[in-house]
Amino acid sequence: MALKTNFVRILMLAVLTLGASNAIAQDELRKTFFKNVDVARATAEEANAKLLAPRSYSDGVEDYDAAEVGLERGRNIKYVRRKTSEAETSFNTATKAAQLAKTALSQVMKSRQDAANAKAPDLSREVWDKAQREFGNAIRHLERGDLKNATRKDIEATSLYRDAELIAIKAQYLTETRQLLADADRARVGRYAPLTLGFAQRLLANAERELSENRYDTDLPRSLARQANYQAKHAIYLSEVVRTVRDKDLTVEELVLQWEEPLTQIAGAADLVPAMSAGYDDIQAELITYIENLRNQKQSLEQDVDANILRLADMEEEIRTLDERLGGATEERTALVQRLEAQALVKAQFEQVERMFGRNEARVFREGDNVILRLVGLSFTSGNSEIKQEDFDLLAKVEKAIDVFPRSELIIEGHTDSFGGDTSNQRLSQERAESVQQYMINAMRIASYRLIATGFGETNPVANNETESGRSRNRRIDIVIKPKLDPI
C-alpha cells in the first residue's frame, strides 16, 4: 500500500513538472512569435485604428486571436508564425489607414467631438445615430481607397454632427423654457396674460436664433432663456391673479390698493413716509435714493476699515523696527510722520474729488491708497471705442480730479459685460481704454509716461451679468489714480 501511494505521488510530481516545463516553453515561444505583432497592435490602438480603420484592425485581431489559440493548443509552429505575421501586417495597414483618416476626415472628427462635448448622444440621439452611420460609411470608403465617396460621406456626417450638436445645445438651455410655455399654453395663460406670455415667447425665439447663429457664445442666449423662464412664470402668475380678480369680482381700485400694501411696508422699513397720493413715483425715487446711499455708506465704511487696518499695520511695523534700533530713530520717526501726513492728505483729496461728481457721472472710492473713478456716465456705442462729444463735460471733471493728485500714476481700465466672445470683448475693452488714454494725452495734456491703458474684457464684473442694469454697470471705464505718498 505504501509503495502504491509513493508511486502515485511520484507520478503527480512528474506531471506537474512536465506541465510547468511546457508552460515555460510556451511562454518563451510567445515572446518569440508575438514580440513584433504586440508592438504593431499597440501602435494601431494608439492611432485609434479600431474606430478609424475597423476592417484592417478587425482582421488583425482575428489572426492574433487565432495565433494565441494555436499556441495554447500546441499547433504547428509554422501556423502560429503565419498567423502572427498576418496579424502584424493587418495592424500595420490599420495604422496607416487610421493616420490617413485623421487627415482626410479631420473636419468630421472635430464636429463629432464637438457634438459629443455637447452631450448629443443623450440629447439628440436620433440625429447622432444618423451621423455615426455616415461617419462609419466614410471610414469604410476611405479604407477601400474610394476617396470620392469617402469625401461625400464625410460632408454628410459633418453636417449631421453639427445638427446634433445644435439640437443638444438648445436642449440644454431651452428645454425648461419650452416646457414652461407648453404648460402655460395648456393652462390657457394667453387668454389672461397675453402680453407677458407673448414677451416670453419672443425671448425664447431670440434665444434660439442666437444659438443658431453663434452656438459657442452662449452668454446671451442663456440670459434670454432665463428671462423667458421668468416671463413665462410671471405670465402664469398673472393669469392666476386675473382669474382671482374675476372670480372675487374685485374692482380696479381694490386691486391697486392691494398692490400698494407691499410698497408701504418697504417704505416703513426704510423709515420713509409712503406718500402715494399721486402715484408711486415719489416713493420709488425716495427708495432708490435710500438704497444707493446705503450702498455708498457701506462702501465708504469698508474702505475706511481697510485703510485703517493697513495704516495701523504699517505704523506698528515701523514703530517696532524703530524701537529695535539704537540710532537714526529721530530721522525715521520723522519719515513715518510724513508718510502718515501724506496718507491723511490723500484722504482729504479723495473727499474733495468725491464731491466733484454726481451719482450718474462717476462712483469714487478707495482701494488702499489708490483712488478709483468709475465713470458710470461714460458710454460707448455698441462695438465702438470712439469717445462721444456728449461725454466731454464728464471728462473735463475727470481732468480736474486728476489735478488734485499731482504726479500720480494713472491706470485706465476697460471692462465689458459677458455678452460676446471672450477675445472680442478683450480687444474692445483694450481699444476703449486706449481711446481714453489718447484723449488724456491730447486734450488733457497729461504726460504719456503717467498713463497705462489695460483692457480686462469680461473678467472683472462688478455686477450680475444676468440683468440689463448689471451688464450696464459692467460695461465701464475705471480710472485708477495712484497718488505719490512720498514727501515732495
C-alpha positions in Angstrom: 0.0 0.0 0.0 2.9 2.4 0.9 4.6 1.6 -2.4 1.4 2.3 -4.4 1.0 5.7 -2.6 4.6 6.7 -3.3 4.2 5.7 -6.9 1.1 8.0 -7.3 2.9 10.9 -5.7 5.9 10.5 -7.9 3.6 10.3 -11.0 1.8 13.5 -10.0 5.1 15.3 -9.4 6.3 14.3 -12.8 3.0 15.5 -14.4 3.3 18.9 -12.6 7.0 19.2 -13.5 6.2 18.5 -17.1 3.3 21.0 -17.1 5.5 23.7 -15.6 8.1 23.0 -18.2 5.5 23.2 -21.0 4.2 26.5 -19.6 7.7 27.9 -19.5 8.4 26.7 -23.0 5.1 28.1 -24.3 5.9 31.5 -22.6 9.2 31.6 -24.4 7.6 30.7 -27.7 5.0 33.5 -27.2 7.8 36.1 -26.5 9.5 35.0 -29.7 6.5 34.9 -32.1 4.4 37.8 -30.6 7.1 40.3 -30.0 6.6 42.3 -33.2 2.9 41.8 -33.5 2.3 43.1 -30.0 4.2 46.3 -30.9 2.2 46.6 -34.2 -1.1 46.2 -32.3 -0.2 48.8 -29.6 0.7 51.2 -32.4 -2.6 50.6 -34.2 -4.6 51.1 -31.0 -2.7 54.3 -30.2 -3.7 55.6 -33.7 -7.3 54.8 -32.8 -7.4 52.2 -35.6 -10.3 50.4 -34.0 -12.5 53.4 -34.9 -10.7 54.8 -38.0 -9.7 51.6 -39.7 -12.1 48.9 -38.4 -11.8 46.4 -41.2 -8.0 46.1 -41.1 -7.9 46.3 -37.3 -10.6 43.5 -37.1 -8.6 41.3 -39.4 -5.5 41.8 -37.3 -7.4 40.9 -34.1 -8.8 37.8 -35.7 -5.4 36.5 -36.8 -3.9 37.5 -33.5 -6.5 35.5 -31.6 -6.0 32.5 -33.9 -2.3 32.6 -33.3 -2.8 32.6 -29.5 -5.3 29.7 -29.6 -3.0 27.8 -31.9 0.0 28.3 -29.5 -2.1 27.2 -26.4 -3.3 24.1 -28.2 0.2 23.2 -29.4 -0.5 23.6 -33.1 2.2 23.6 -35.7 4.8 26.4 -35.2 4.5 27.4 -38.8 0.8 28.0 -38.3 1.4 30.3 -35.3 4.2 32.1 -37.1 2.0 32.7 -40.2 -0.9 34.0 -38.2 1.2 36.4 -36.2 2.8 37.6 -39.4 -0.7 38.2 -41.0 -1.9 39.9 -37.8 1.2 42.2 -37.8 0.5 43.1 -41.5 -3.1 43.9 -40.8 -2.2 46.1 -37.8 0.3 48.0 -39.8 -2.2 48.5 -42.5 -4.7 49.7 -40.0 -2.3 52.2 -38.5 -1.6 53.7 -41.9 -5.3 53.9 -42.7 -6.1 55.5 -39.4 -3.4 58.1 -39.9 -4.8 58.8 -43.3 -8.3 59.1 -41.9 -7.1 61.5 -39.2 -6.0 63.9 -42.0 -8.7 63.2 -44.6 -11.6 63.2 -42.0 -10.2 65.9 -39.7 -13.3 68.1 -40.1 -15.9 65.4 -39.4 -13.9 64.2 -36.4 -13.8 67.7 -34.9 -17.6 68.0 -35.5 -18.0 64.6 -33.9 -16.1 65.7 -30.8 -17.9 69.0 -30.5 -21.3 67.1 -30.7 -20.1 64.6 -28.1 -19.0 67.5 -25.8 -22.5 69.0 -26.1 -23.9 65.6 -24.9 -25.5 65.0 -28.3 -25.5 61.2 -27.8 -28.0 61.7 -24.9 -29.8 64.9 -26.0 -30.0 64.4 -29.8 -29.9 60.6 -30.1 -31.7 60.2 -33.5 -29.5 62.7 -35.4 -26.4 61.5 -33.6 -27.0 57.9 -34.7 -27.5 59.1 -38.3 -24.2 60.9 -38.1 -22.5 57.9 -36.7 -23.7 55.7 -39.6 -22.5 58.2 -42.2 -19.2 58.6 -40.3 -18.8 54.8 -40.5 -19.5 54.8 -44.2 -16.9 57.5 -44.8 -14.3 55.4 -42.9 -15.2 52.2 -44.9 -15.0 54.0 -48.3 -11.6 55.6 -47.3 -10.3 52.2 -46.1 -11.1 50.8 -49.5 -9.4 53.7 -51.3 -12.6 55.2 -52.5 -11.8 58.9 -51.8 -14.7 60.3 -53.7 -17.4 58.6 -51.8 -15.4 59.0 -48.5 -15.5 62.7 -49.1 -19.2 62.7 -49.8 -20.0 60.8 -46.7 -17.6 63.0 -44.7 -19.6 66.1 -45.7 -22.9 64.4 -44.8 -21.7 63.2 -41.4 -20.2 66.6 -40.6 -23.5 68.3 -41.3 -25.4 65.8 -39.2 -22.9 66.1 -36.3 -23.3 69.9 -36.3 -27.1 69.5 -36.4 -26.9 67.1 -33.4 -24.7 69.5 -31.6 -27.0 72.4 -32.1 -30.0 70.4 -31.0 -28.2 69.3 -27.9 -27.1 72.8 -27.0 -30.6 74.1 -27.4 -31.9 71.2 -25.3 -29.5 72.2 -22.5 -30.5 75.8 -22.5 -34.1 75.9 -23.7 -35.9 72.7 -22.6 -37.1 74.2 -19.3 -38.4 77.3 -21.1 -40.2 75.3 -23.8 -41.8 73.2 -21.0 -43.0 76.3 -19.2 -44.5 77.7 -22.3 -46.2 74.4 -23.1 -47.6 74.4 -19.5 -48.8 78.0 -20.0 -50.5 77.0 -23.2 -52.3 74.1 -21.6 -53.4 76.5 -18.8 -54.7 79.0 -21.4 -52.5 81.7 -19.9 -52.6 83.6 -23.2 -56.2 84.4 -22.6 -55.4 86.2 -19.3 -51.8 87.4 -19.6 -51.2 87.7 -23.4 -48.6 90.5 -23.2 -46.3 88.8 -20.8 -46.7 85.4 -22.4 -46.0 86.9 -25.8 -42.9 88.5 -24.4 -41.7 85.1 -23.1 -42.3 83.5 -26.5 -40.3 86.3 -28.3 -37.4 85.9 -25.8 -37.4 82.1 -26.5 -37.3 82.7 -30.3 -34.5 85.2 -29.8 -32.5 82.7 -27.8 -33.0 80.0 -30.4 -31.9 82.5 -33.1 -28.8 83.5 -31.2 -27.8 79.8 -30.6 -28.3 79.1 -34.3 -26.1 82.0 -35.4 -23.4 81.5 -32.8 -23.7 78.3 -30.8 -20.4 78.8 -29.0 -21.1 82.2 -27.4 -23.9 81.1 -25.0 -23.9 84.0 -22.6 -26.6 86.0 -24.5 -28.9 83.0 -25.3 -28.6 81.7 -21.8 -29.6 85.1 -20.4 -32.5 85.3 -22.9 -33.7 81.8 -21.9 -33.6 82.8 -18.2 -35.6 85.9 -19.0 -38.0 83.8 -21.0 -38.3 81.5 -18.0 -39.1 84.4 -15.7 -41.6 85.9 -18.1 -43.3 82.5 -18.6 -43.6 82.0 -14.8 -44.7 85.6 -14.5 -47.4 85.1 -17.1 -48.7 82.0 -15.3 -48.8 84.0 -12.0 -50.5 87.0 -13.7 -53.1 84.7 -15.2 -53.9 83.4 -11.7 -54.2 87.0 -10.4 -56.6 87.8 -13.3 -58.6 84.7 -12.5 -58.8 85.6 -8.9 -59.8 89.2 -9.6 -62.5 87.9 -11.9 -63.7 85.2 -9.5 -63.8 87.5 -6.5 -65.2 90.4 -8.5 -62.5 92.8 -7.3 -62.6 96.4 -8.6 -59.6 98.1 -10.1 -59.4 100.3 -7.0 -59.3 97.3 -4.7 -56.6 95.7 -6.8 -54.4 98.8 -6.8 -54.7 99.1 -3.0 -53.6 95.5 -2.6 -50.5 96.2 -4.7 -49.7 99.3 -2.8 -49.5 97.5 0.5 -46.1 95.8 0.0 -44.6 99.1 -1.1 -46.0 100.7 2.0 -44.3 98.1 4.2 -41.0 98.5 2.3 -41.1 102.3 2.8 -41.8 101.8 6.5 -38.7 99.6 6.9 -36.7 102.4 5.3 -38.3 104.9 7.7 -39.9 106.8 4.8 -43.4 108.2 4.6 -45.2 106.2 1.9 -46.8 109.1 0.2 -48.7 107.8 -2.9 -51.4 110.3 -3.2 -50.2 111.0 -6.8 -48.9 107.5 -7.5 -45.8 105.6 -6.6 -43.2 107.7 -8.5 -42.2 109.8 -5.5 -41.8 106.9 -3.1 -40.0 104.9 -5.7 -37.4 107.7 -6.2 -37.0 108.0 -2.4 -36.4 104.3 -2.0 -33.9 104.2 -4.8 -32.0 107.1 -3.3 -32.2 105.5 0.1 -30.7 102.2 -1.2 -28.0 104.0 -3.2 -27.0 106.0 -0.1 -26.8 102.8 2.0 -24.6 101.2 -0.7 -22.3 104.2 -0.8 -22.1 104.3 3.0 -21.3 100.6 3.2 -18.6 101.1 0.5 -17.1 104.1 2.3 -17.1 102.2 5.6 -15.4 99.2 4.1 -12.8 101.5 2.5 -12.1 103.2 5.8 -11.8 99.9 7.6 -9.4 98.6 5.0 -7.4 101.8 5.0 -7.2 101.9 8.8 -6.1 98.3 9.0 -3.3 98.9 6.5 -2.3 102.1 8.3 -2.2 100.5 11.7 -0.2 97.6 10.3 2.3 100.0 8.7 2.6 102.0 11.9 3.1 99.0 14.2 5.7 97.5 11.9 7.7 100.8 11.5 7.5 101.7 15.2 8.6 98.2 16.2 11.5 98.5 13.8 12.4 101.9 15.2 12.3 100.7 18.8 14.7 97.9 18.0 17.3 100.3 16.7 19.5 102.5 18.6 20.5 105.1 16.0 18.6 107.1 13.4 15.3 106.9 15.3 14.6 110.6 15.1 15.0 110.6 11.3 13.0 107.5 10.7 10.2 108.6 13.1 10.1 111.8 11.1 9.7 109.9 7.9 6.9 107.9 9.4 5.1 111.0 10.5 5.5 112.4 7.0 4.0 109.3 5.5 1.0 109.4 7.8 0.5 113.0 6.9 0.7 112.1 3.2 -2.0 109.4 3.8 -4.2 112.0 5.6 -3.7 114.3 2.6 -4.8 111.6 0.2 -8.0 111.1 2.3 -8.7 114.8 2.2 -8.1 114.8 -1.6 -10.3 111.8 -2.0 -13.2 113.6 -0.2 -12.6 116.6 -2.4 -12.8 114.5 -5.6 -15.9 112.6 -4.3 -17.8 115.9 -4.2 -17.0 116.7 -7.9 -19.2 114.1 -9.4 -22.9 113.4 -9.5 -24.3 110.0 -8.8 -24.9 109.4 -12.6 -21.5 110.6 -13.6 -19.0 108.6 -11.5 -18.6 106.5 -8.4 -15.5 107.5 -6.4 -14.0 105.1 -3.9 -10.7 104.0 -2.5 -8.7 100.7 -2.5 -5.9 101.2 0.0 -4.1 104.4 -1.0 -5.5 104.3 -4.6 -8.5 106.3 -5.7 -10.8 104.8 -8.3 -13.1 106.8 -10.6 -15.7 104.5 -12.0 -17.1 106.5 -14.9 -20.7 105.3 -15.0 -21.7 108.3 -17.1 -19.2 107.5 -19.9 -20.8 105.3 -22.6 -19.7 103.9 -25.9 -21.8 102.9 -29.0 -22.1 99.1 -29.1 -18.9 97.6 -30.5 -17.3 101.0 -30.8 -14.4 102.7 -28.9 -14.8 106.3 -30.1 -15.4 108.9 -27.3 -18.6 110.8 -28.0 -18.8 114.6 -27.8 -21.5 114.4 -25.2 -19.0 112.9 -22.7 -16.5 115.8 -23.0 -18.0 117.6 -19.9 -17.6 114.5 -17.8 -14.0 114.0 -18.9 -13.4 117.7 -18.0 -14.4 116.9 -14.5 -12.1 113.8 -14.6 -9.2 116.2 -15.6 -9.9 118.4 -12.5 -10.0 115.3 -10.3 -6.6 114.1 -11.6 -5.2 117.5 -11.0 -6.0 117.1 -7.3 -3.3 114.3 -7.3 -0.2 115.8 -8.9 2.5 113.4 -10.1 0.1 110.4 -9.7 0.3 107.4 -11.9 -3.0 106.7 -13.8 -4.3 103.3 -14.9 -7.2 103.3 -17.4 -9.1 100.1 -17.1 -11.6 99.0 -19.8 -14.3 96.4 -18.9 -17.2 94.8 -20.8 -20.2 92.7 -19.9 -20.2 88.9 -20.6 -22.1 89.1 -23.9 -19.9 88.5 -27.0 -16.8 86.3 -27.4 -14.0 86.4 -24.9 -11.5 87.5 -27.5 -13.6 90.3 -29.0 -14.5 91.6 -25.5 -10.9 91.7 -24.5 -10.0 93.6 -27.7 -12.9 96.0 -27.4 -12.1 96.8 -23.7 -8.4 97.4 -24.6 -9.4 99.7 -27.5 -11.7 101.7 -25.3 -9.1 102.1 -22.6 -6.6 103.3 -25.2 -9.1 105.7 -26.6 -9.5 107.3 -23.1 -5.7 107.3 -22.7 -5.2 109.1 -26.1 -7.8 111.6 -25.1 -6.0 112.3 -21.9 -2.7 112.8 -23.8 -4.2 115.1 -26.5 -6.9 117.0 -24.6 -5.7 117.0 -21.0 -2.0 117.3 -21.8 -1.1 114.5 -19.4 2.3 113.1 -19.9 2.1 109.6 -21.6 4.6 108.1 -19.0 2.0 108.6 -16.3 -0.7 106.6 -18.2 -1.3 102.9 -18.6 -4.2 101.5 -20.6 -5.4 98.0 -19.8 -8.3 96.0 -21.1 -9.8 93.3 -18.9 -12.7 92.2 -21.2 -15.4 90.5 -19.2 -13.1 89.1 -16.5 -13.8 91.6 -13.7 -17.5 92.1 -13.3 -18.8 94.3 -10.6 -22.5 93.4 -11.0 -24.7 90.5 -12.2 -24.5 89.9 -16.0 -27.9 88.3 -16.0 -29.7 91.7 -15.8 -29.5 94.7 -18.1 -28.7 97.1 -15.2 -26.0 94.7 -14.1 -24.5 94.4 -17.6 -24.6 98.2 -17.9 -22.6 98.6 -14.7 -20.1 96.0 -16.0 -19.5 98.0 -19.3 -17.3 100.6 -17.8 -14.1 102.6 -17.7 -12.3 102.7 -14.4 -9.5 105.2 -13.8 -7.2 104.2 -11.0 -5.3 107.1 -9.5 -2.1 106.0 -7.7 -1.0 109.0 -5.6 2.6 109.7 -4.8 2.8 109.4 -1.0 6.5 110.3 -0.7 7.0 113.9 0.5 8.0 116.3 -2.3 
